[in-house]
Amino acid sequence: MAEQLQQSMEFSRPIYVGEWRVYDIGAETLNSLFKEDIINEPSNKIKNKKPDALIVN
């Protein structure tokens, strides 16, 4: 697993907003989340972006 995700316990503890779960993912890129099989493959345009959070239902 990506180093930031391994070190962060926040990823394993989501914040619930209604039916949605919000995960703080730190400084991980979308490509690293894909490599760890957390999300589907991102497009080449956004694969190197570093979002602050991941929102899922």
All heavy atoms as TSV, in Angstrom:
chain	resi	resn	atom	element	x	y	z
A	1	MET	N	N	0.843	-1.173	0.000
A	1	MET	CA	C	0.000	0.000	0.000
A	1	MET	C	C	0.890	1.239	0.000
A	1	MET	O	O	1.988	1.223	0.504
A	1	MET	CB	C	-0.919	-0.006	1.209
A	1	MET	CG	C	-1.879	1.151	1.255
A	1	MET	SD	S	-3.056	1.028	2.604
A	1	MET	CE	C	-4.364	0.209	1.735
A	2	ALA	N	N	0.404	2.315	-0.564
A	2	ALA	CA	C	1.169	3.549	-0.628
A	2	ALA	C	C	1.546	4.000	0.781
A	2	ALA	O	O	0.784	3.836	1.716
A	2	ALA	CB	C	0.356	4.616	-1.334
A	3	GLU	N	N	2.731	4.571	0.894
A	3	GLU	CA	C	3.285	4.904	2.214
A	3	GLU	C	C	2.372	5.817	3.032
A	3	GLU	O	O	2.148	5.588	4.214
A	3	GLU	CB	C	4.641	5.562	2.036
A	3	GLU	CG	C	5.320	5.853	3.351
A	3	GLU	CD	C	6.705	6.451	3.164
A	3	GLU	OE1	O	7.286	6.302	2.089
A	3	GLU	OE2	O	7.179	7.067	4.119
A	4	GLN	N	N	1.829	6.851	2.398
A	4	GLN	CA	C	0.955	7.778	3.130
A	4	GLN	C	C	-0.273	7.055	3.659
A	4	GLN	O	O	-0.713	7.297	4.777
A	4	GLN	CB	C	0.537	8.930	2.206
A	4	GLN	CG	C	-0.414	9.922	2.848
A	4	GLN	CD	C	0.253	10.779	3.897
A	4	GLN	OE1	O	1.458	10.951	3.887
A	4	GLN	NE2	N	-0.523	11.329	4.792
A	5	LEU	N	N	-0.841	6.143	2.875
A	5	LEU	CA	C	-2.020	5.405	3.326
A	5	LEU	C	C	-1.680	4.441	4.444
A	5	LEU	O	O	-2.464	4.226	5.350
A	5	LEU	CB	C	-2.657	4.650	2.157
A	5	LEU	CG	C	-3.292	5.520	1.081
A	5	LEU	CD1	C	-3.818	4.642	-0.041
A	5	LEU	CD2	C	-4.389	6.382	1.643
A	6	GLN	N	N	-0.496	3.851	4.395
A	6	GLN	CA	C	-0.080	2.949	5.460
A	6	GLN	C	C	0.081	3.702	6.773
A	6	GLN	O	O	-0.285	3.204	7.830
A	6	GLN	CB	C	1.250	2.283	5.117
A	6	GLN	CG	C	1.128	1.179	4.119
A	6	GLN	CD	C	2.479	0.570	3.821
A	6	GLN	OE1	O	3.516	1.203	3.961
A	6	GLN	NE2	N	2.475	-0.669	3.398
A	7	GLN	N	N	0.619	4.910	6.712
A	7	GLN	CA	C	0.893	5.675	7.924
A	7	GLN	C	C	-0.353	6.348	8.475
A	7	GLN	O	O	-0.422	6.648	9.656
A	7	GLN	CB	C	1.948	6.728	7.650
A	7	GLN	CG	C	3.306	6.131	7.383
A	7	GLN	CD	C	4.332	7.199	7.050
A	7	GLN	OE1	O	4.017	8.380	6.997
A	7	GLN	NE2	N	5.559	6.780	6.815
A	8	SER	N	N	-1.336	6.589	7.619
A	8	SER	CA	C	-2.517	7.336	8.042
A	8	SER	C	C	-3.636	6.412	8.470
A	8	SER	O	O	-4.118	5.603	7.706
A	8	SER	CB	C	-3.008	8.231	6.906
A	8	SER	OG	O	-4.212	8.842	7.265
A	9	MET	N	N	-4.079	6.554	9.704
A	9	MET	CA	C	-5.228	5.781	10.175
A	9	MET	C	C	-6.526	6.438	9.717
A	9	MET	O	O	-7.584	5.857	9.811
A	9	MET	CB	C	-5.205	5.680	11.697
A	9	MET	CG	C	-4.092	4.814	12.225
A	9	MET	SD	S	-4.129	3.144	11.562
A	9	MET	CE	C	-5.620	2.521	12.287
A	10	GLU	N	N	-6.454	7.671	9.215
A	10	GLU	CA	C	-7.647	8.379	8.767
A	10	GLU	C	C	-8.331	7.634	7.626
A	10	GLU	O	O	-9.533	7.670	7.497
A	10	GLU	CB	C	-7.303	9.803	8.325
A	10	GLU	CG	C	-6.835	10.692	9.446
A	10	GLU	CD	C	-7.875	10.829	10.547
A	10	GLU	OE1	O	-9.057	11.046	10.229
A	10	GLU	OE2	O	-7.507	10.713	11.709
A	11	PHE	N	N	-7.550	6.958	6.774
A	11	PHE	CA	C	-8.153	6.256	5.643
A	11	PHE	C	C	-9.048	5.116	6.121
A	11	PHE	O	O	-10.044	4.810	5.502
A	11	PHE	CB	C	-7.081	5.730	4.688
A	11	PHE	CG	C	-7.674	5.222	3.408
A	11	PHE	CD1	C	-8.130	6.112	2.445
A	11	PHE	CD2	C	-7.817	3.872	3.179
A	11	PHE	CE1	C	-8.703	5.657	1.273
A	11	PHE	CE2	C	-8.389	3.408	2.014
A	11	PHE	CZ	C	-8.833	4.310	1.055
A	12	SER	N	N	-8.704	4.522	7.228
A	12	SER	CA	C	-9.519	3.411	7.729
A	12	SER	C	C	-10.713	3.892	8.560
A	12	SER	O	O	-11.560	3.099	8.934
A	12	SER	CB	C	-8.660	2.458	8.559
A	12	SER	OG	O	-8.163	3.118	9.689
A	13	ARG	N	N	-10.772	5.192	8.868
A	13	ARG	CA	C	-11.875	5.746	9.658
A	13	ARG	C	C	-12.578	6.843	8.868
A	13	ARG	O	O	-12.213	8.007	8.953
A	13	ARG	CB	C	-11.347	6.320	10.968
A	13	ARG	CG	C	-10.890	5.236	11.924
A	13	ARG	CD	C	-10.379	5.846	13.184
A	13	ARG	NE	N	-9.028	6.347	12.868
A	13	ARG	CZ	C	-8.383	7.219	13.599
A	13	ARG	NH1	N	-8.913	7.727	14.661
A	13	ARG	NH2	N	-7.180	7.613	13.263
A	14	PRO	N	N	-13.614	6.490	8.094
A	14	PRO	CA	C	-14.293	7.517	7.302
A	14	PRO	C	C	-15.164	8.426	8.155
A	14	PRO	O	O	-15.560	8.073	9.261
A	14	PRO	CB	C	-15.160	6.698	6.353
A	14	PRO	CG	C	-15.471	5.457	7.121
A	14	PRO	CD	C	-14.211	5.172	7.908
A	15	ILE	N	N	-15.442	9.587	7.617
A	15	ILE	CA	C	-16.423	10.503	8.190
A	15	ILE	C	C	-17.697	10.276	7.390
A	15	ILE	O	O	-17.660	10.239	6.159
A	15	ILE	CB	C	-15.961	11.961	8.039
A	15	ILE	CG1	C	-14.661	12.187	8.796
A	15	ILE	CG2	C	-17.047	12.933	8.490
A	15	ILE	CD1	C	-13.993	13.503	8.485
A	16	TYR	N	N	-18.823	10.096	8.054
A	16	TYR	CA	C	-20.086	9.847	7.364
A	16	TYR	C	C	-20.853	11.149	7.190
A	16	TYR	O	O	-21.027	11.907	8.138
A	16	TYR	CB	C	-20.929	8.831	8.131
A	16	TYR	CG	C	-20.356	7.442	8.048
A	16	TYR	CD1	C	-19.446	6.983	8.997
A	16	TYR	CD2	C	-20.696	6.599	6.994
A	16	TYR	CE1	C	-18.903	5.713	8.911
A	16	TYR	CE2	C	-20.157	5.327	6.900
A	16	TYR	CZ	C	-19.258	4.894	7.861
A	16	TYR	OH	O	-18.719	3.641	7.759
A	17	VAL	N	N	-21.285	11.391	5.952
A	17	VAL	CA	C	-22.118	12.543	5.618
A	17	VAL	C	C	-23.333	11.979	4.894
A	17	VAL	O	O	-23.275	11.700	3.701
A	17	VAL	CB	C	-21.368	13.559	4.730
A	17	VAL	CG1	C	-22.264	14.734	4.388
A	17	VAL	CG2	C	-20.075	14.015	5.388
A	18	GLY	N	N	-24.402	11.756	5.644
A	18	GLY	CA	C	-25.564	11.086	5.065
A	18	GLY	C	C	-25.182	9.678	4.646
A	18	GLY	O	O	-24.625	8.919	5.426
A	19	GLU	N	N	-25.453	9.340	3.395
A	19	GLU	CA	C	-25.116	8.007	2.887
A	19	GLU	C	C	-23.692	7.928	2.339
A	19	GLU	O	O	-23.229	6.879	1.933
A	19	GLU	CB	C	-26.099	7.592	1.793
A	19	GLU	CG	C	-26.015	8.437	0.544
A	19	GLU	CD	C	-27.044	8.064	-0.493
A	19	GLU	OE1	O	-28.226	8.363	-0.264
A	19	GLU	OE2	O	-26.661	7.478	-1.516
A	20	TRP	N	N	-22.994	9.041	2.337
A	20	TRP	CA	C	-21.649	9.108	1.771
A	20	TRP	C	C	-20.591	8.921	2.851
A	20	TRP	O	O	-20.746	9.349	3.976
A	20	TRP	CB	C	-21.446	10.454	1.083
A	20	TRP	CG	C	-22.449	10.706	0.017
A	20	TRP	CD1	C	-23.600	11.425	0.150
A	20	TRP	CD2	C	-22.437	10.217	-1.311
A	20	TRP	NE1	N	-24.286	11.419	-1.033
A	20	TRP	CE2	C	-23.592	10.683	-1.948
A	20	TRP	CE3	C	-21.547	9.433	-2.042
A	20	TRP	CZ2	C	-23.900	10.389	-3.265
A	20	TRP	CZ3	C	-21.851	9.143	-3.354
A	20	TRP	CH2	C	-23.001	9.613	-3.962
A	21	ARG	N	N	-19.477	8.308	2.469
A	21	ARG	CA	C	-18.308	8.175	3.342
A	21	ARG	C	C	-17.209	9.057	2.780
A	21	ARG	O	O	-16.940	9.025	1.583
A	21	ARG	CB	C	-17.819	6.735	3.389
A	21	ARG	CG	C	-18.767	5.816	4.119
A	21	ARG	CD	C	-18.305	4.406	4.028
A	21	ARG	NE	N	-18.452	4.023	2.615
A	21	ARG	CZ	C	-18.035	2.884	2.093
A	21	ARG	NH1	N	-17.434	2.005	2.836
A	21	ARG	NH2	N	-18.220	2.617	0.824
A	22	VAL	N	N	-16.549	9.817	3.626
A	22	VAL	CA	C	-15.469	10.712	3.207
A	22	VAL	C	C	-14.176	10.227	3.857
A	22	VAL	O	O	-14.099	10.101	5.079
A	22	VAL	CB	C	-15.762	12.178	3.616
A	22	VAL	CG1	C	-14.627	13.088	3.165
A	22	VAL	CG2	C	-17.104	12.634	3.057
A	23	TYR	N	N	-13.178	9.937	3.028
A	23	TYR	CA	C	-11.878	9.467	3.520
A	23	TYR	C	C	-10.825	10.540	3.264
A	23	TYR	O	O	-10.705	11.056	2.155
A	23	TYR	CB	C	-11.442	8.200	2.776
A	23	TYR	CG	C	-12.309	7.009	3.024
A	23	TYR	CD1	C	-13.357	6.689	2.162
A	23	TYR	CD2	C	-12.070	6.176	4.098
A	23	TYR	CE1	C	-14.143	5.577	2.374
A	23	TYR	CE2	C	-12.854	5.060	4.323
A	23	TYR	CZ	C	-13.887	4.764	3.453
A	23	TYR	OH	O	-14.654	3.664	3.670
A	24	ASP	N	N	-10.045	10.869	4.275
A	24	ASP	CA	C	-8.893	11.758	4.113
A	24	ASP	C	C	-7.770	10.895	3.558
A	24	ASP	O	O	-7.364	9.916	4.190
A	24	ASP	CB	C	-8.504	12.345	5.469
A	24	ASP	CG	C	-7.281	13.226	5.392
A	24	ASP	OD1	O	-6.890	13.623	4.280
A	24	ASP	OD2	O	-6.716	13.515	6.455
A	25	ILE	N	N	-7.255	11.244	2.376
A	25	ILE	CA	C	-6.237	10.387	1.759
A	25	ILE	C	C	-4.860	11.026	1.724
A	25	ILE	O	O	-3.933	10.479	1.135
A	25	ILE	CB	C	-6.648	9.943	0.348
A	25	ILE	CG1	C	-6.931	11.131	-0.546
A	25	ILE	CG2	C	-7.837	9.010	0.417
A	25	ILE	CD1	C	-7.172	10.750	-1.982
A	26	GLY	N	N	-4.707	12.169	2.356
A	26	GLY	CA	C	-3.382	12.778	2.445
A	26	GLY	C	C	-2.852	13.223	1.105
A	26	GLY	O	O	-3.571	13.828	0.321
A	27	ALA	N	N	-1.609	12.911	0.814
A	27	ALA	CA	C	-0.926	13.395	-0.385
A	27	ALA	C	C	-0.811	12.327	-1.469
A	27	ALA	O	O	0.109	12.359	-2.275
A	27	ALA	CB	C	0.451	13.908	-0.001
A	28	GLU	N	N	-1.721	11.375	-1.509
A	28	GLU	CA	C	-1.658	10.304	-2.500
A	28	GLU	C	C	-2.205	10.753	-3.850
A	28	GLU	O	O	-3.148	11.523	-3.922
A	28	GLU	CB	C	-2.458	9.095	-2.022
A	28	GLU	CG	C	-1.844	8.404	-0.842
A	28	GLU	CD	C	-0.427	7.937	-1.105
A	28	GLU	OE1	O	-0.144	7.384	-2.186
A	28	GLU	OE2	O	0.398	8.135	-0.220
A	29	THR	N	N	-1.613	10.236	-4.918
A	29	THR	CA	C	-2.133	10.518	-6.252
A	29	THR	C	C	-3.239	9.529	-6.589
A	29	THR	O	O	-3.341	8.453	-5.981
A	29	THR	CB	C	-1.035	10.397	-7.330
A	29	THR	OG1	O	-0.591	9.041	-7.373
A	29	THR	CG2	C	0.113	11.344	-7.066
A	30	LEU	N	N	-4.059	9.887	-7.553
A	30	LEU	CA	C	-5.114	8.969	-7.992
A	30	LEU	C	C	-4.512	7.698	-8.569
A	30	LEU	O	O	-5.061	6.611	-8.402
A	30	LEU	CB	C	-6.017	9.658	-9.018
A	30	LEU	CG	C	-6.859	10.807	-8.473
A	30	LEU	CD1	C	-7.587	11.501	-9.606
A	30	LEU	CD2	C	-7.824	10.318	-7.416
A	31	ASN	N	N	-3.367	7.822	-9.226
A	31	ASN	CA	C	-2.713	6.640	-9.790
A	31	ASN	C	C	-2.274	5.663	-8.696
A	31	ASN	O	O	-2.406	4.451	-8.842
A	31	ASN	CB	C	-1.524	7.053	-10.653
A	31	ASN	CG	C	-1.086	5.947	-11.569
A	31	ASN	OD1	O	-1.912	5.299	-12.212
A	31	ASN	ND2	N	0.206	5.732	-11.657
A	32	SER	N	N	-1.772	6.170	-7.576
A	32	SER	CA	C	-1.363	5.269	-6.489
A	32	SER	C	C	-2.576	4.585	-5.857
A	32	SER	O	O	-2.496	3.432	-5.454
A	32	SER	CB	C	-0.533	5.999	-5.435
A	32	SER	OG	O	-1.295	6.957	-4.763
A	33	LEU	N	N	-3.707	5.289	-5.784
A	33	LEU	CA	C	-4.934	4.669	-5.269
A	33	LEU	C	C	-5.410	3.572	-6.217
A	33	LEU	O	O	-5.892	2.533	-5.781
A	33	LEU	CB	C	-6.024	5.722	-5.082
A	33	LEU	CG	C	-5.762	6.772	-4.008
A	33	LEU	CD1	C	-6.841	7.842	-4.058
A	33	LEU	CD2	C	-5.678	6.153	-2.641
A	34	PHE	N	N	-5.255	3.787	-7.520
A	34	PHE	CA	C	-5.610	2.761	-8.501
A	34	PHE	C	C	-4.702	1.538	-8.356
A	34	PHE	O	O	-5.174	0.399	-8.367
A	34	PHE	CB	C	-5.512	3.322	-9.919
A	34	PHE	CG	C	-5.542	2.266	-10.988
A	34	PHE	CD1	C	-6.696	1.527	-11.210
A	34	PHE	CD2	C	-4.427	2.003	-11.750
A	34	PHE	CE1	C	-6.722	0.540	-12.180
A	34	PHE	CE2	C	-4.451	1.019	-12.723
A	34	PHE	CZ	C	-5.595	0.284	-12.937
A	35	LYS	N	N	-3.410	1.763	-8.200
A	35	LYS	CA	C	-2.459	0.648	-8.065
A	35	LYS	C	C	-2.761	-0.202	-6.838
A	35	LYS	O	O	-2.480	-1.395	-6.828
A	35	LYS	CB	C	-1.029	1.164	-8.003
A	35	LYS	CG	C	-0.532	1.659	-9.337
A	35	LYS	CD	C	0.885	2.162	-9.227
A	35	LYS	CE	C	1.377	2.681	-10.569
A	35	LYS	NZ	N	2.740	3.205	-10.482
A	36	GLU	N	N	-3.337	0.391	-5.803
A	36	GLU	CA	C	-3.700	-0.346	-4.590
A	36	GLU	C	C	-5.119	-0.900	-4.666
A	36	GLU	O	O	-5.638	-1.404	-3.679
A	36	GLU	CB	C	-3.542	0.549	-3.359
A	36	GLU	CG	C	-2.123	0.986	-3.108
A	36	GLU	CD	C	-1.158	-0.164	-2.907
A	36	GLU	OE1	O	-1.559	-1.193	-2.314
A	36	GLU	OE2	O	-0.008	-0.053	-3.354
A	37	ASP	N	N	-5.744	-0.790	-5.834
A	37	ASP	CA	C	-7.082	-1.334	-6.089
A	37	ASP	C	C	-8.152	-0.701	-5.194
A	37	ASP	O	O	-9.074	-1.355	-4.741
A	37	ASP	CB	C	-7.082	-2.853	-5.947
A	37	ASP	CG	C	-8.234	-3.502	-6.690
A	37	ASP	OD1	O	-8.675	-2.949	-7.712
A	37	ASP	OD2	O	-8.697	-4.558	-6.237
A	38	ILE	N	N	-7.989	0.608	-4.936
A	38	ILE	CA	C	-8.952	1.334	-4.125
A	38	ILE	C	C	-9.984	2.016	-5.015
A	38	ILE	O	O	-11.152	2.098	-4.671
A	38	ILE	CB	C	-8.232	2.359	-3.220
A	38	ILE	CG1	C	-7.352	1.604	-2.232
A	38	ILE	CG2	C	-9.215	3.263	-2.505
A	38	ILE	CD1	C	-6.421	2.465	-1.431
A	39	ILE	N	N	-9.526	2.509	-6.179
A	39	ILE	CA	C	-10.427	3.163	-7.135
A	39	ILE	C	C	-10.239	2.547	-8.518
A	39	ILE	O	O	-9.271	1.822	-8.747
A	39	ILE	CB	C	-10.172	4.691	-7.203
A	39	ILE	CG1	C	-8.757	4.989	-7.710
A	39	ILE	CG2	C	-10.425	5.354	-5.866
A	39	ILE	CD1	C	-8.503	6.452	-8.035
A	40	ASN	N	N	-11.157	2.861	-9.431
A	40	ASN	CA	C	-11.001	2.455	-10.832
A	40	ASN	C	C	-9.898	3.279	-11.478
A	40	ASN	O	O	-9.517	4.334	-10.964
A	40	ASN	CB	C	-12.305	2.654	-11.595
A	40	ASN	CG	C	-13.389	1.727	-11.121
A	40	ASN	OD1	O	-13.122	0.628	-10.643
A	40	ASN	ND2	N	-14.625	2.164	-11.238
A	41	GLU	N	N	-9.421	2.820	-12.634
A	41	GLU	CA	C	-8.319	3.500	-13.311
A	41	GLU	C	C	-8.701	4.928	-13.708
A	41	GLU	O	O	-9.686	5.132	-14.408
A	41	GLU	CB	C	-7.887	2.721	-14.544
A	41	GLU	CG	C	-6.672	3.311	-15.219
A	41	GLU	CD	C	-6.127	2.415	-16.314
A	41	GLU	OE1	O	-6.823	1.486	-16.762
A	41	GLU	OE2	O	-4.998	2.661	-16.731
A	42	PRO	N	N	-7.914	5.909	-13.264
A	42	PRO	CA	C	-8.201	7.294	-13.643
A	42	PRO	C	C	-7.692	7.587	-15.051
A	42	PRO	O	O	-6.791	6.902	-15.545
A	42	PRO	CB	C	-7.414	8.110	-12.612
A	42	PRO	CG	C	-6.289	7.229	-12.224
A	42	PRO	CD	C	-6.808	5.808	-12.323
A	43	SER	N	N	-8.250	8.600	-15.682
A	43	SER	CA	C	-7.785	8.972	-17.020
A	43	SER	C	C	-6.379	9.564	-16.916
A	43	SER	O	O	-5.943	10.007	-15.848
A	43	SER	CB	C	-8.738	9.989	-17.644
A	43	SER	OG	O	-8.655	11.226	-16.976
A	44	ASN	N	N	-5.675	9.565	-18.032
A	44	ASN	CA	C	-4.311	10.102	-18.050
A	44	ASN	C	C	-4.266	11.559	-17.647
A	44	ASN	O	O	-3.267	12.025	-17.106
A	44	ASN	CB	C	-3.687	9.925	-19.430
A	44	ASN	CG	C	-3.294	8.484	-19.683
A	44	ASN	OD1	O	-3.038	7.726	-18.758
A	44	ASN	ND2	N	-3.264	8.104	-20.944
A	45	LYS	N	N	-5.342	12.289	-17.912
A	45	LYS	CA	C	-5.396	13.710	-17.576
A	45	LYS	C	C	-5.323	13.969	-16.076
A	45	LYS	O	O	-4.768	14.969	-15.642
A	45	LYS	CB	C	-6.723	14.293	-18.076
A	45	LYS	CG	C	-6.630	15.204	-19.221
A	45	LYS	CD	C	-8.026	15.652	-19.583
A	45	LYS	CE	C	-7.993	17.027	-20.178
A	45	LYS	NZ	N	-9.290	17.460	-20.653
A	46	ILE	N	N	-5.889	13.074	-15.280
A	46	ILE	CA	C	-5.983	13.325	-13.842
A	46	ILE	C	C	-5.218	12.336	-12.971
A	46	ILE	O	O	-5.240	12.457	-11.755
A	46	ILE	CB	C	-7.457	13.367	-13.387
A	46	ILE	CG1	C	-8.126	12.003	-13.574
A	46	ILE	CG2	C	-8.213	14.478	-14.072
A	46	ILE	CD1	C	-9.472	11.880	-12.910
A	47	LYS	N	N	-4.525	11.382	-13.557
A	47	LYS	CA	C	-3.906	10.325	-12.744
A	47	LYS	C	C	-2.840	10.828	-11.773
A	47	LYS	O	O	-2.579	10.201	-10.766
A	47	LYS	CB	C	-3.343	9.217	-13.616
A	47	LYS	CG	C	-2.118	9.584	-14.397
A	47	LYS	CD	C	-1.632	8.414	-15.202
A	47	LYS	CE	C	-0.351	8.747	-15.924
A	47	LYS	NZ	N	0.123	7.618	-16.697
A	48	ASN	N	N	-2.242	11.980	-12.037
A	48	ASN	CA	C	-1.209	12.509	-11.134
A	48	ASN	C	C	-1.742	13.566	-10.175
A	48	ASN	O	O	-0.972	14.182	-9.441
A	48	ASN	CB	C	-0.040	13.068	-11.938
A	48	ASN	CG	C	0.710	11.960	-12.643
A	48	ASN	OD1	O	0.927	10.896	-12.081
A	48	ASN	ND2	N	1.085	12.195	-13.885
A	49	LYS	N	N	-3.056	13.765	-10.153
A	49	LYS	CA	C	-3.668	14.731	-9.236
A	49	LYS	C	C	-3.684	14.164	-7.823
A	49	LYS	O	O	-3.732	12.961	-7.618
A	49	LYS	CB	C	-5.099	15.060	-9.664
A	49	LYS	CG	C	-5.212	15.651	-11.043
A	49	LYS	CD	C	-4.673	17.052	-11.073
A	49	LYS	CE	C	-4.892	17.643	-12.444
A	49	LYS	NZ	N	-4.352	18.966	-12.575
A	50	LYS	N	N	-3.641	15.050	-6.838
A	50	LYS	CA	C	-3.634	14.658	-5.421
A	50	LYS	C	C	-4.841	15.277	-4.715
A	50	LYS	O	O	-4.741	16.340	-4.115
A	50	LYS	CB	C	-2.348	15.120	-4.745
A	50	LYS	CG	C	-1.103	14.464	-5.293
A	50	LYS	CD	C	0.129	14.981	-4.588
A	50	LYS	CE	C	1.364	14.292	-5.129
A	50	LYS	NZ	N	2.567	14.763	-4.456
A	51	PRO	N	N	-5.979	14.602	-4.755
A	51	PRO	CA	C	-7.154	15.156	-4.073
A	51	PRO	C	C	-6.974	15.080	-2.553
A	51	PRO	O	O	-6.220	14.263	-2.047
A	51	PRO	CB	C	-8.298	14.245	-4.530
A	51	PRO	CG	C	-7.633	12.966	-4.892
A	51	PRO	CD	C	-6.261	13.335	-5.399
A	52	ASP	N	N	-7.690	15.942	-1.847
A	52	ASP	CA	C	-7.612	15.956	-0.388
A	52	ASP	C	C	-8.407	14.821	0.242
A	52	ASP	O	O	-8.061	14.339	1.309
A	52	ASP	CB	C	-8.153	17.280	0.169
A	52	ASP	CG	C	-7.279	18.445	-0.224
A	52	ASP	OD1	O	-6.055	18.264	-0.328
A	52	ASP	OD2	O	-7.828	19.540	-0.419
A	53	ALA	N	N	-9.474	14.409	-0.437
A	53	ALA	CA	C	-10.357	13.396	0.138
A	53	ALA	C	C	-10.971	12.531	-0.955
A	53	ALA	O	O	-10.975	12.903	-2.124
A	53	ALA	CB	C	-11.462	14.064	0.938
A	54	LEU	N	N	-11.488	11.395	-0.543
A	54	LEU	CA	C	-12.179	10.464	-1.427
A	54	LEU	C	C	-13.585	10.309	-0.865
A	54	LEU	O	O	-13.767	9.995	0.320
A	54	LEU	CB	C	-11.453	9.123	-1.427
A	54	LEU	CG	C	-11.979	8.016	-2.300
A	54	LEU	CD1	C	-11.903	8.406	-3.766
A	54	LEU	CD2	C	-11.178	6.747	-2.064
A	55	ILE	N	N	-14.604	10.545	-1.705
A	55	ILE	CA	C	-16.004	10.455	-1.265
A	55	ILE	C	C	-16.665	9.290	-1.999
A	55	ILE	O	O	-16.639	9.233	-3.223
A	55	ILE	CB	C	-16.765	11.761	-1.571
A	55	ILE	CG1	C	-16.075	12.938	-0.875
A	55	ILE	CG2	C	-18.214	11.647	-1.145
A	55	ILE	CD1	C	-16.609	14.283	-1.268
A	56	VAL	N	N	-17.227	8.344	-1.231
A	56	VAL	CA	C	-17.862	7.157	-1.815
A	56	VAL	C	C	-19.194	6.891	-1.121
A	56	VAL	O	O	-19.464	7.409	-0.047
A	56	VAL	CB	C	-16.961	5.905	-1.682
A	56	VAL	CG1	C	-15.679	6.084	-2.457
A	56	VAL	CG2	C	-16.652	5.596	-0.245
A	57	ASN	N	N	-20.046	6.095	-1.788
A	57	ASN	CA	C	-21.285	5.690	-1.106
A	57	ASN	C	C	-21.319	4.201	-0.961
A	57	ASN	O	O	-20.495	3.481	-1.425
A	57	ASN	CB	C	-22.530	6.215	-1.797
A	57	ASN	CG	C	-22.959	5.416	-2.999
A	57	ASN	OD1	O	-22.332	4.445	-3.380
A	57	ASN	ND2	N	-24.029	5.845	-3.605
